[in-house]
């Protein structure tokens, strides 16, 4: 987060920091800072497939939060959310011998935090261009997380050449570019439709493993991918959104 944040810092005008600093801090904490910490805490404590399945509950949690606000989901939205979770579970689930409930709580909380953050983007980020909003959130979240990491007293992991190359890809490309595209979508599409697009992440990961690492694509995984994509398409249907 620090690397893309520093690289994208010049894209944030000083006027934005002066006038919108508290909105940026709230959004960066929800969408990037707290979310990232909870996400990796869950991944470290749970099998990757289980963590991915729990995080895939984000669309359903977002619909529940909107229902608590008086905006009830359509039956198609609920069907797409539940079906999406089932599809991700069929695709990546790894049954653990022992369930770490702290990891479960972290993964579910990460989805909750991200749901709240996405809902607040059109409100707190209104009028801020996607590139500026992305740069400001990554910059502030990266600096805060770096300070917290330094104050924790924990040693930083040793970085070999492979790790440095991986960080170079994960930082500027996947986090910088990925978050920019994500917030661009949030600024252009209804929130209840954008949330479902996150279900595609496990599909991309599994497909990438087959193409890049030569992993086997079983029939069960193919059916799971079809189910996930069908639920994503179902969530985008006009009938899945109330007028």
C-alpha positions as CSV (number, residue, x, y, z in Angstrom):
1,X,0.0,0.0,0.0
2,X,2.9,2.4,0.8
3,X,4.5,2.0,-2.6
4,X,1.5,2.8,-4.8
5,X,0.5,5.5,-2.2
6,X,3.8,7.3,-2.5
7,X,3.8,7.0,-6.3
8,X,0.2,8.3,-6.6
9,X,0.6,11.1,-4.0
10,X,1.4,13.8,-6.7
11,X,-2.1,13.2,-8.2
12,X,-3.8,14.7,-5.1
13,X,-4.1,18.5,-5.1
14,X,-3.4,20.3,-1.9
15,X,-6.9,21.8,-2.0
16,X,-8.4,18.3,-1.7
17,X,-6.3,17.5,1.4
18,X,-7.3,20.9,3.0
19,X,-11.0,20.7,2.3
20,X,-11.8,16.9,2.3
21,X,-9.2,15.5,4.6
22,X,-11.6,13.9,7.1
23,X,-13.7,12.2,4.3
24,X,-10.5,10.8,2.8
25,X,-9.3,9.5,6.2
26,X,-12.7,7.7,6.8
27,X,-12.8,6.2,3.3
28,X,-9.1,5.1,3.4
29,X,-9.6,3.5,6.7
30,X,-12.7,1.5,5.6
31,X,-11.8,0.7,2.0
32,X,-8.1,0.1,2.4
33,X,-6.5,0.3,5.9
34,X,-8.8,-1.6,8.3
35,X,-10.0,-3.8,5.4
36,X,-6.5,-4.9,4.4
37,X,-5.5,-5.7,8.0
38,X,-8.6,-7.8,8.6
39,X,-8.3,-9.5,5.3
40,X,-4.7,-10.6,5.8
41,X,-5.4,-11.6,9.4
42,X,-8.1,-13.9,8.1
43,X,-5.9,-15.3,5.4
44,X,-3.1,-16.0,7.9
45,X,-5.5,-17.9,10.2
46,X,-7.6,-19.8,7.7
47,X,-7.2,-21.8,4.5
48,X,-7.2,-19.5,1.5
49,X,-10.4,-21.0,0.1
50,X,-12.3,-20.6,3.4
51,X,-11.1,-17.0,3.7
52,X,-12.1,-16.2,0.1
53,X,-15.6,-17.7,0.7
54,X,-16.2,-15.7,3.8
55,X,-15.0,-12.5,2.1
56,X,-17.4,-13.3,-0.8
57,X,-20.2,-12.6,1.6
58,X,-19.7,-8.9,0.9
59,X,-22.6,-8.5,-1.6
60,X,-25.0,-10.2,0.9
61,X,-23.8,-8.1,3.8
62,X,-24.1,-4.9,1.7
63,X,-27.7,-5.9,0.9
64,X,-28.4,-6.5,4.6
65,X,-26.9,-3.1,5.5
66,X,-29.0,-1.4,2.9
67,X,-32.1,-3.2,4.2
68,X,-31.4,-1.9,7.7
69,X,-31.4,1.6,6.1
70,X,-34.8,1.0,4.6
71,X,-33.7,0.0,1.1
72,X,-34.8,-3.6,0.8
73,X,-33.2,-5.9,-1.9
74,X,-35.1,-7.6,-4.6
75,X,-35.4,-11.4,-4.6
76,X,-33.0,-11.6,-7.6
77,X,-30.4,-9.7,-5.6
78,X,-30.7,-12.1,-2.7
79,X,-30.5,-15.1,-5.0
80,X,-27.4,-13.7,-6.8
81,X,-25.7,-13.0,-3.4
82,X,-26.4,-16.4,-1.9
83,X,-25.6,-18.2,-5.2
84,X,-22.3,-16.2,-5.5
85,X,-21.2,-17.3,-2.1
86,X,-22.1,-20.9,-3.0
87,X,-20.2,-20.7,-6.3
88,X,-17.0,-19.3,-4.6
89,X,-17.2,-22.0,-2.0
90,X,-17.5,-24.7,-4.6
91,X,-14.5,-23.1,-6.5
92,X,-12.0,-22.6,-3.7
93,X,-13.2,-24.2,-0.5
94,X,-10.7,-26.1,1.6
95,X,-12.1,-27.8,4.7
96,X,-9.9,-27.1,7.7
97,X,-9.3,-29.7,10.4
98,X,-9.7,-27.0,13.0
99,X,-11.7,-23.8,12.5
100,X,-10.0,-20.7,13.8
101,X,-12.9,-18.6,14.8
102,X,-10.8,-15.4,15.1
103,X,-9.9,-15.9,11.5
104,X,-13.6,-16.4,10.6
105,X,-14.5,-13.2,12.4
106,X,-11.6,-11.3,10.7
107,X,-12.7,-12.4,7.2
108,X,-16.4,-11.6,7.8
109,X,-15.5,-8.3,9.4
110,X,-13.3,-7.4,6.4
111,X,-16.3,-7.9,4.1
112,X,-18.5,-5.8,6.5
113,X,-15.9,-2.9,6.6
114,X,-15.6,-3.0,2.8
115,X,-19.4,-3.0,2.4
116,X,-19.7,0.1,4.6
117,X,-16.8,1.8,2.8
118,X,-18.3,1.2,-0.7
119,X,-21.7,2.5,0.5
120,X,-20.0,5.7,1.7
121,X,-17.9,6.4,-1.4
122,X,-20.7,8.1,-3.3
123,X,-21.5,10.2,-0.2
124,X,-18.1,11.2,1.2
125,X,-16.2,11.0,-2.1
126,X,-18.8,13.0,-4.1
127,X,-17.1,15.4,-6.4
128,X,-13.6,13.9,-6.2
129,X,-12.3,12.4,-9.4
130,X,-11.6,8.6,-9.2
131,X,-7.8,9.0,-9.7
132,X,-7.6,11.6,-7.0
133,X,-9.8,9.7,-4.6
134,X,-7.8,6.5,-5.2
135,X,-4.4,8.3,-4.8
136,X,-5.5,10.1,-1.6
137,X,-6.9,6.9,0.0
138,X,-3.8,4.8,-0.8
139,X,-1.4,7.6,0.4
140,X,-3.1,8.1,3.7
141,X,-3.8,4.5,4.4
142,X,-0.2,3.5,3.4
143,X,1.4,6.1,5.6
144,X,-0.8,5.2,8.6
145,X,-0.2,1.5,8.3
146,X,3.6,2.1,7.9
147,X,3.6,4.1,11.2
148,X,1.6,1.4,13.0
149,X,3.9,-1.3,11.7
150,X,7.0,0.6,12.9
151,X,5.5,1.3,16.3
152,X,4.5,-2.4,16.7
153,X,8.1,-3.4,17.2
154,X,7.7,-6.4,14.9
155,X,10.6,-7.1,12.5
156,X,10.0,-6.6,8.9
157,X,10.2,-9.8,6.8
158,X,13.4,-10.3,4.8
159,X,13.0,-9.5,1.1
160,X,14.7,-11.6,-1.6
161,X,14.6,-10.9,-5.3
162,X,11.4,-12.8,-5.8
163,X,9.7,-11.0,-3.0
164,X,10.8,-7.6,-4.3
165,X,9.5,-8.4,-7.8
166,X,6.2,-9.7,-6.2
167,X,5.8,-6.5,-4.2
168,X,6.5,-4.4,-7.3
169,X,3.6,-6.2,-9.0
170,X,1.3,-6.2,-6.1
171,X,1.9,-2.6,-5.2
172,X,1.8,-0.2,-8.1
173,X,0.0,-2.6,-10.6
174,X,-2.6,-4.6,-8.7
175,X,-3.3,-2.2,-5.8
176,X,-2.7,1.1,-7.6
177,X,-4.3,0.2,-10.9
178,X,-6.9,-2.2,-9.3
179,X,-8.2,0.3,-6.8
180,X,-8.3,3.0,-9.5
181,X,-10.6,0.8,-11.7
182,X,-12.6,-0.2,-8.6
183,X,-13.4,3.4,-7.5
184,X,-14.0,4.4,-11.1
185,X,-16.7,1.7,-11.2
186,X,-18.1,2.8,-7.9
187,X,-18.4,6.4,-9.2
188,X,-20.3,5.3,-12.3
189,X,-22.4,2.3,-11.3
190,X,-25.0,1.7,-8.6
191,X,-23.3,0.4,-5.5
192,X,-25.5,-2.7,-5.2
193,X,-24.3,-3.7,-8.7
194,X,-20.6,-2.9,-8.2
195,X,-20.4,-5.0,-5.0
196,X,-21.2,-8.2,-6.9
197,X,-18.2,-7.7,-9.3
198,X,-15.9,-8.7,-6.4
199,X,-17.1,-12.3,-6.8
200,X,-15.0,-12.4,-10.0
201,X,-11.7,-12.3,-8.0
202,X,-11.6,-16.0,-7.1
203,X,-12.5,-16.9,-10.7
204,X,-9.6,-14.9,-12.0
205,X,-7.3,-16.4,-9.3
206,X,-8.2,-20.0,-10.2
207,X,-8.1,-19.3,-14.0
208,X,-4.7,-17.7,-13.5
209,X,-3.4,-20.8,-11.7
210,X,-4.5,-23.0,-14.6
211,X,-2.9,-20.8,-17.2
212,X,0.3,-19.7,-15.4
213,X,1.0,-22.5,-13.1
214,X,-0.5,-25.5,-15.0
215,X,-3.0,-26.4,-12.3
216,X,-5.8,-28.8,-13.2
217,X,-9.3,-27.4,-14.0
218,X,-11.8,-30.0,-12.8
219,X,-15.4,-30.2,-14.0
220,X,-16.5,-29.1,-10.5
221,X,-14.5,-25.9,-10.8
222,X,-15.9,-25.2,-14.3
223,X,-19.4,-25.6,-12.9
224,X,-18.5,-23.3,-10.0
225,X,-17.1,-20.7,-12.3
226,X,-20.3,-20.8,-14.4
227,X,-22.4,-20.4,-11.2
228,X,-20.4,-17.4,-10.0
229,X,-20.5,-15.7,-13.4
230,X,-24.2,-16.4,-13.7
231,X,-24.8,-14.8,-10.3
232,X,-22.8,-11.7,-11.3
233,X,-24.8,-11.4,-14.5
234,X,-28.0,-11.9,-12.6
235,X,-27.1,-9.1,-10.2
236,X,-26.7,-6.7,-13.1
237,X,-30.1,-7.5,-14.7
238,X,-32.5,-4.5,-14.6
239,X,-35.0,-6.7,-12.7
240,X,-32.5,-7.0,-9.9
241,X,-32.8,-3.4,-9.0
242,X,-35.9,-1.6,-7.6
243,X,-37.0,1.6,-9.4
